[in-house]
């Protein structure tokens, strides 16, 4: 249901990050259905047997969509920096290793997968840290979504290897972590859409050169005054060589975009 809901959002917004989010949800469903066994209730028996045999590929799929979502959500594809190029190379590596897992024994392919997790976490942490330092607005929920994932990913292997005693909670901790991460990622996507809407409204009501209220807002303010049948005078002043004063008059770039109230003129 979450995947279908985000598919509707993608068809309306046309943002590719929702397709990556859908891929992550489906990959998590396939992996958890194989590990915990509830896939027998969802798929035909032949499908479930195939998913069980290719459980390493499901892990690679989750890793692939994790890096892809981190890259697209944090808008590194707009920067085209060194981290973006590194993430693209890492995605190609994950895709190649995922295909290679079809032709390898699970014992050998799983060792390669666990080894590749170390640079994956390092890459994602570096990408998140760089955006947090730069004051990236909608990164907070996404950062929070990594907490349950890291905890769940650490506890379940310890239980499978015998370092932690078996219990129902420990057995299903990774499933709970995935569900918590999906919810927090959805909140992060909602915050991202809200920010982009505020940014679009800001640019629609402010001039790009001075970042002051533009002619449309002036007209709206003047019409609001006249609709109240208040007396008002509008004075237009032309400043010669205005560009020479920009270094002094231009305000600092705001970190957040908020809707500005309509300025009211006094008589």
C-alpha positions in Angstrom: 0.0 0.0 0.0 2.9 2.4 0.8 4.4 1.6 -2.6 1.1 2.2 -4.4 0.6 5.5 -2.6 4.0 6.7 -3.5 3.4 5.7 -7.1 0.4 8.0 -7.1 2.6 10.8 -5.8 5.2 10.2 -8.5 2.5 10.4 -11.2 1.4 13.7 -9.8 4.8 15.3 -8.9 7.0 13.5 -11.4 9.9 13.4 -8.9 12.2 10.4 -9.5 13.0 10.1 -5.8 9.6 8.5 -5.3 10.4 5.7 -7.7 13.6 5.0 -5.8 11.6 5.1 -2.5 9.1 2.5 -4.1 12.1 0.3 -5.1 13.4 0.4 -1.5 10.0 -0.6 -0.1 9.6 -3.5 -2.5 13.2 -4.7 -1.8 12.5 -4.6 1.9 9.3 -6.5 1.4 11.1 -9.2 -0.6 14.0 -9.5 1.9 11.8 -9.6 5.0 9.4 -12.0 3.3 12.3 -14.4 2.8 14.0 -14.0 6.1 10.9 -14.1 8.3 8.9 -16.4 6.0 5.7 -14.3 5.6 6.4 -14.3 1.9 4.6 -17.7 1.7 1.4 -15.8 2.4 2.0 -13.2 -0.3 3.5 -14.9 -3.3 3.0 -18.2 -5.2 5.2 -21.0 -3.8 7.5 -21.0 -6.8 8.1 -17.3 -6.4 8.9 -17.6 -2.7 11.3 -20.4 -3.3 13.1 -18.3 -5.9 13.3 -15.3 -3.5 14.6 -17.5 -0.7 17.4 -18.8 -3.0 18.3 -15.3 -4.1 18.1 -13.6 -0.7 21.6 -12.1 -1.2 20.3 -10.3 -4.3 17.5 -8.8 -2.1 20.2 -7.4 0.2 22.0 -5.9 -2.7 18.7 -4.4 -3.9 18.2 -2.7 -0.5 21.8 -1.4 -0.5 21.4 -0.1 -4.1 18.2 1.8 -3.4 19.6 3.1 -0.1 22.5 4.8 -1.9 20.3 5.9 -4.8 17.7 7.5 -2.4 20.5 9.2 -0.4 21.9 10.7 -3.6 18.6 11.9 -5.1 17.0 13.0 -1.8 20.0 15.2 -0.9 20.0 16.5 -4.4 23.6 15.5 -5.2 22.6 15.0 -8.8 22.2 18.8 -9.0 25.7 19.5 -7.6 27.6 17.0 -9.8 30.4 17.0 -7.3 33.0 14.4 -6.4 30.6 12.6 -3.9 28.0 12.4 -6.6 30.4 10.8 -9.1 31.5 8.4 -6.3 28.0 7.4 -5.5 27.3 6.7 -9.2 30.3 4.5 -9.3 29.3 2.7 -6.1 25.8 2.1 -7.5 27.3 0.5 -10.6 29.4 -1.7 -8.4 26.3 -2.8 -6.3 24.4 -3.5 -9.5 27.2 -5.6 -10.9 27.7 -7.6 -7.6 23.9 -8.1 -7.4 23.8 -9.7 -10.8 26.9 -11.7 -10.0 25.2 -13.1 -6.9 22.9 -15.1 -9.2 25.8 -17.2 -10.3 27.7 -17.6 -7.0 27.1 -19.7 -3.9 25.2 -17.9 -1.2 28.1 -18.4 1.2 30.6 -16.6 -1.0 28.3 -13.8 -2.2 27.1 -13.0 1.3 30.7 -12.5 2.5 31.3 -10.0 -0.4 28.0 -8.3 0.5 28.9 -7.8 4.2 32.3 -6.5 3.1 30.8 -3.9 0.8 28.6 -2.6 3.6 31.5 -0.8 5.2 32.2 1.6 2.3 28.4 2.0 1.8 27.9 3.3 5.3 31.0 5.5 5.1 29.8 7.0 1.7 26.3 7.7 3.0 27.5 9.2 6.2 29.9 11.5 4.3 27.0 12.6 2.0 24.7 13.3 4.9 27.3 15.1 6.9 28.2 17.4 4.0 24.6 18.5 3.6 24.1 19.0 7.3 27.1 21.2 7.6 25.8 23.3 4.6 22.5 23.8 6.5 20.4 21.5 4.3 16.8 22.2 5.4 15.0 18.9 5.0 17.8 16.5 6.1 16.6 16.1 9.7 14.0 13.4 9.2 16.3 11.5 6.8 19.1 11.5 9.4 16.7 10.2 12.0 15.6 7.4 9.6 19.2 6.0 9.7 19.1 5.4 13.5 16.6 2.4 13.5 18.3 1.0 10.3 21.7 0.9 11.9 20.4 -0.5 15.2 18.4 -3.2 13.4 21.2 -4.1 11.0 23.5 -4.6 14.0 21.2 -6.6 16.2 19.9 -9.2 13.7 23.3 -10.5 12.6 24.3 -10.8 16.2 21.2 -13.0 16.9 21.8 -15.1 13.8 25.4 -15.8 14.8 24.5 -16.7 18.4 26.0 -13.6 20.2 22.5 -12.5 21.3 19.9 -15.1 22.6 16.9 -15.7 20.4 13.6 -13.9 21.3 10.6 -12.7 19.3 11.6 -9.1 19.6 15.2 -9.7 18.5 14.1 -11.9 15.7 11.8 -9.2 14.2 13.9 -6.2 15.2 15.1 -5.6 11.6 11.5 -5.6 10.3 10.5 -3.0 12.9 13.6 -1.0 12.0 12.7 -1.1 8.3 9.1 0.0 9.1 10.3 2.9 11.2 12.8 3.9 8.5 10.1 3.9 5.8 7.8 6.1 8.0 10.6 8.6 8.7 11.6 8.6 5.0 8.0 9.4 4.1 8.1 12.3 6.6 11.3 13.5 5.1 9.8 13.5 1.6 6.8 15.5 2.9 9.1 18.0 4.4 11.0 18.2 1.1 7.8 18.9 -0.8 6.8 21.6 1.7 10.2 23.3 1.5 10.1 23.3 -2.3 6.7 24.9 -2.3 7.8 27.6 0.1 10.9 28.2 -2.1 8.8 28.5 -5.2 6.4 31.0 -3.5 9.4 33.0 -2.3 10.9 33.3 -5.8 7.4 34.2 -7.1 7.1 37.1 -4.7 10.7 38.4 -4.6 13.1 39.7 -7.2 16.1 37.5 -7.8 18.5 40.5 -7.9 17.7 42.2 -4.7 15.6 39.5 -2.9 13.1 42.2 -2.0 9.3 42.1 -2.6 8.6 42.3 -6.3 6.0 44.2 -8.4 3.3 41.5 -7.9 3.4 41.9 -4.1 3.4 45.7 -4.5 0.3 45.4 -6.6 -1.4 43.0 -4.2 -0.6 45.3 -1.2 -2.0 48.4 -3.1 -5.2 46.5 -4.1 -5.7 45.4 -0.5 -5.6 49.0 0.6 -7.9 50.3 -2.1 -10.4 47.4 -1.4 -10.7 48.8 2.1 -11.4 52.2 0.7 -8.4 53.7 2.4 -6.6 56.8 1.1 -3.1 55.9 -0.1 -0.3 57.5 -2.1 2.1 55.5 -4.2 5.5 57.0 -4.8 7.9 55.6 -7.4 11.6 56.5 -7.1 14.1 55.7 -9.8 17.7 55.2 -8.5 20.5 56.0 -10.9 23.4 53.5 -11.0 21.5 51.1 -8.8 23.8 48.1 -9.6 26.7 49.9 -8.0 24.8 49.9 -4.7 24.0 46.1 -4.8 27.0 45.1 -2.8 25.7 47.3 0.1 22.0 46.9 -0.2 21.7 43.2 -1.0 20.6 41.3 2.1 22.1 37.9 3.1 20.7 34.8 1.4 18.0 33.4 3.8 18.4 29.8 4.9 14.6 29.2 5.1 11.8 30.5 2.9 8.7 31.8 4.6 5.7 33.5 3.2 6.0 37.2 3.7 3.0 39.2 4.9 1.5 41.8 2.6 3.1 45.2 3.4 0.6 47.8 4.4 1.2 51.4 3.4 0.4 54.2 5.8 -1.3 57.5 4.7 
